[in-house]
Structure formats: structure tokens, C-alpha cells
Amino acid sequence: MIIDCHGHYTTAPKALEEWRNKQIAGIKDPAQMPRPSDLSISDDALRESIETNQLKLMKQRGSDLTIFSPRASFMAHHIGDFKISSTWAAICNELCYRVSRLFPDNFIGAAMLPQSPGVDPKTCIPELEKCVKEYGFVGINLNPDPSGGHWNSPPLSERSWYPIYEKMVEYDIPAMVHVSTSCNPCFHTTGAHYLNADTTAFMQCLTADLFKDFPTLRFVIPHGGGAVPYHCGRFRGLAQELKKPLLKDHLLKNIYFDTCVYHQPGIDLLTRVIPVENILFASEMIGAVRGIDPETGQYYDDTRRYIEGSALSPEDRFKVYEGNARRVYPRLDQSLKARGR
Amino acid sequence: MIIDCHGHYTTAPKALEEWRNKQIAGIKDPAQMPRPSDLSISDDALRESIETNQLKLMKQRGSDLTIFSPRASFMAHHIGDFKISSTWAAICNELCYRVSRLFPDNFIGAAMLPQSPGVDPKTCIPELEKCVKEYGFVGINLNPDPSGGHWNSPPLSERSWYPIYEKMVEYDIPAMVHVSTSCNPCFHTTGAHYLNADTTAFMQCLTADLFKDFPTLRFVIPHGGGAVPYHCGRFRGLAQELKKPLLKDHLLKNIYFDTCVYHQPGIDLLTRVIPVENILFASEMIGAVRGIDPETGQYYDDTRRYIEGSALSPEDRFKVYEGNARRVYPRLDQSLKARGR
């Protein structure tokens, strides 16, 4: 089985975006503020948005199950206050839940949190609990920069984040560390902000001792870990200067990297420098890079081809495709086993 | 000959830092503000600081000439106003100039600019001119984020930067795009902020058409280009989505990457995905990562070993070590030729 640990609902019916635009307009003009019940999307519309997009490509490319969360760039935690984020997160998570019910063999949810700049992260816990307990979600997306590119929240190692981590440990769910759209003109969202956040999050963990406080806490760093594998020597050297343990002991029992790296040499590097136990298959399909690579004639984000083209043994490929995901997302494993998979 | 295009004066005599601390104290208490003439460092002290550090390691490792600029993390453009930065830049540049006079076979200067957050970049031009005309410097370091991690300056493609570019074109000098210390607790300076800035700068150029306006403008992106080579597929795909030309036409006539990547797999990736014409040898020695890699028993930043260990042909190695630097830094080439090298 091939599990893609990183898919977003980027193809939701247009009505969702229209509702969000009204919600944003309602921040300035409360008369325009829509109610959640104003959004009506039928099961047929959901089905079509998935069958003609993600599911079609999953079948073509041979992946079986996607851990599916709301569209990352649309989380936009910087817009409005906690109430705005809270309503928006609830709507987006519910749609992913409905997709997971319509296609239980192919999709399982991961939650967007109702983060808001300057608001205590513990306010996210009710939504997190609902998603795990009622929706059967198996992970969360945690945004280290709810400001959208201004980076004015404390590092992930600070205690204000701990209530989230306590819940993650309690429910045994990992967080994918994933920012949202950049509203800072310096940072292109998918070309700079996403990758910078991945590198930044790793370094925030490297300089701290977060995993001493939470030995079972697990982060998945997306987009192949940003710049981390390419600069692995730098990070090993910096850990050494800071008198930290070797990365394998200091971070790699808790941090995992996905395979959203859109060319063969990148995947070859990732699989060469990062222990195979720390690599989870993912494509972020349909996402930032939707075109066909003229150098290969294949979709950039058809990352399975790069795994197949890598030097990984069949046993290691199994770990990347399935084994590691079952270990990092135990609730996914339980859900699969309950269905005889 | 082996030219290292990226060295900073990280080993300047302690008196420099003491003067700077007084200057910083003088921002709040003008009575403490030192005069530039209060700083006195003898030629012998400069000589010792170089001979026992950079020059010793250059000889051990076999590099011949370093393009030498003030310590990047000490630029700290976010401290004080333009006048503070201006005095500080002048002092730091002069020290690099004196080093280049004491060791003319081994060091040639690149200028730090007196940037200051919110201040028009064109205010940097007098210092730039002095460094090129009086000091014989062959390049500059340009900080895309003088705020030190708050990223509130316009992207490098904005017109406010153009006066700098006009001077660079006039003098035919490149800029290394290099941030300074991070005062944002989210970003570790050398582990996150430096690499993020490299990726960010590349993406700022990718989304814009800066090199249409300045076809001969040249940027060196340090630290192996941040996350760019590892995510080359992503950047090619994003350029395609944005209807930009192929990267080789859109950016690679103007953007170069150094080899400050501190492990063999990283250099192997760099030399595999980036055209050899765009790679310049560098070590940033003595810099962020000073230790010995337990996996190799060698210094992390002894990057020559990785170039020697790569698949590059002798002809390509010549380009990386010398040929490209002479082309990207024409004033360096002229200076070398004038000395019969």
C-alpha cells in the first residue's frame, strides 16, 4: 500500500472560496458576515471535486491513501481574529471529514487548527479534539507562523505551544509543521515561505530541548524538510557547536521528512542523508507545482517516480510508502487494521 | 589557482568588537559614543589575526585567494540609524582593505554596505564607491533584510534597490546577497536566517523581471543557494506556472551559487543540478561551522575536499575554483592579471 501523508483539499468546490470571501468582507462589514449554514456543498459536488482530481491522479500514479487536510494556503490564519479562524477551520475540517467518509479507502483526515496571531495556542484544543474524536482524524497541521510571514510568534520550543503538544501526546498524533499563505511581499508563498518555515522549524527544535520534555512528540516537516537535508553537514556541525547530541539522538526520534521534492536528484539526496525510518512518502498533490517537467515528460509532483528511481531497496521503499506512516500516525494504522488492511 | 569567493573577517582583533559595543552603548547615551579614531589596531595585530587563522587554514587546505568582507553577522544593520551603520561599515571595510594590503596575494576585498532599515538604499553609494575606487574591492555584500529577520524591506526586484544595481553595473561588480544576524527569536542566524534569505532572494528574482532591466547584473547566492538546488524541480515548476522562461535563460545568466555546503552529498547535488558555469568555490571559513565532522574526520567547512570528491571533471573543477570567479568578478580578474597571475 502507498500512503501519501501530505495532501490538501485544494480542489474544493468554488462555493467554499465564495463563502470565505464573504467572511473576509464581514470582518469590516458585519452585515455581510455569512453564517456557516449559508455554505451548502452537496456530496455529489464533493465527490466530483475529488474523483476528477486527486483520486484520478492517485489511481494513475498508484498511491492508495492520502492523509488529507484543508488547503494550506487558504488557512490564512492572519486574517481576522480567533473567531474568524475558528469558524473557518471548522468548515474546512468538516469538508475533509466528509471526503474521508465518501472515500474511506482513499482519504483520512488531518486537522487544520484555528490559530490566530497573538492568540494562545491552547484555544485550538477544542477543534483538535473534535477532529480526532468525532472525525477520526489522524494528525494535525501546526502553523509556526500564524502571522503569514511576519514571524512574530514564539519558536515552537516555547511553552505557549505546550498545551497543543500535550494533546498530541495524549492522542498519539503527529503534527505536520506547515505554514499558510504569506502576506509578506518578501516571501513567495510556495517558493520561499513554505521552505523557509521547514528549515526554521527544524532549527527551532535543534537549538532547544523540546523532545526531552515530550519524548514521544512527533513532527513531520514537509517539502522534504526545506533546506535541511541539503545542508545536513551544516546542521550536524551547528548541533555540535551547541553541544547538542548527534542529530539521530537529538531530533530524529521525533522529526520526520516527507518526500515533496520535485526532481530525482533531490529525492536521491534525501534518501542518501536522512535515515530511511525518517522519510514518509508524500506528493502534496494537487498543490503548488502542477505542471509537467519538460526534462522528464512527467508531472513534477509525481513523486512516486523519484522513489522508484532512487537507490532504496524494496524493504526501504516499503518503509517510505507505508511502514513509517503507520508508525508515525498510529491512529491511521489502527483505522487501517480495523478495515482489515 | 583556487579562489574562495566567500570569506569574512570573523577573527578581527577584539578591539573592534569593543569599539562596536561602545558605539551601541552610545546610541542610548551619546556621552559614550566613541570616535572612529578611538579604534587603534596595529598592522601586527591584523597580521596575527589572519596568519593564525584564515591564512593558516588556506595554506593547509590549498586555497590561494579569498574575497574578503567584513563579518556578516556583525554587520547588524538593524542596530541604530544610517549614521551608525555608515560609521561601522567604513571601519569594517577599512580593516578588510588593510588586510588586503598586508596580504595582497591572498586577500582582496568585498564591501559591506551601510544599510539601515527603512533608509533608501542609494545612501550606500558613497561607501560603495570608496571601496571600489580607493580600496580596489571587487564586489559587495547586499543585505535583502536590513531589519535582521523582520523582513520589512521591499523585495530585491523593487525599484528602490535600483541605484545600487546601477552602480554595480557601472563598476561591473557582483553582489553576494547576504543577510546579517537575526534579531528575530524565530530565526537562528546561521541555521535558519542565512539559508532562508538565500532561498527568498532567489524566489524574489524568479517572480520578477529584474534581469530584463539589468542584463549584466550579477548576484552570488551564498550557502549553496539555500534550499534552491535541493528543490530545483519546484523552482523550475513554479517558473513554468508563472509563465517565466526556463531558469537557465530567466536567472542563470545573472545568479551564481557558492559551494558553502558542508557535506559531500550536498556538493554532489549542487554540481549535479546547477550548471557548472554558475558554481563558485567558497568555504565561508572561518565561519558558522568550525568543527570537525565525526563522519569524515575533516573540518565541515573544508569544502575543497567535497569538490575534489565530486564527479566534476578537471576542466569543470577549474571553472569552479577559478574560471567562474574571474568571470563573475571582472575586477578580481584585472587585479590578478596586473600582478601576472
Interface residues (C-beta under 8 A of the other chain):
Chain A: P144 D145 G149 H150 W151 N152 S153 P154 P155 N184 P185 C186 F187 H188 T190 G191 A192 L195 N196 T199 T200 M203 Q204 L206 T207 H223 G224 G226 A227 P229 Y230 H231 C232 G233 R234 F235 R236 G237 L238 Q240 E241 V261 Y262 H263 P265 G266 D268 L269 R272 V273 A288 V289 R290 G291 D293 E295 Y300 D301
Chain B: P144 D145 G149 H150 W151 N152 S153 P154 P155 N184 P185 C186 F187 H188 T190 G191 A192 L195 N196 T199 T200 M203 Q204 L206 T207 H223 G224 G226 A227 P229 Y230 H231 C232 G233 R234 F235 R236 G237 L238 Q240 E241 V261 Y262 H263 P265 G266 D268 L269 R272 V273 A288 V289 R290 G291 D293 E295 Y300 D301
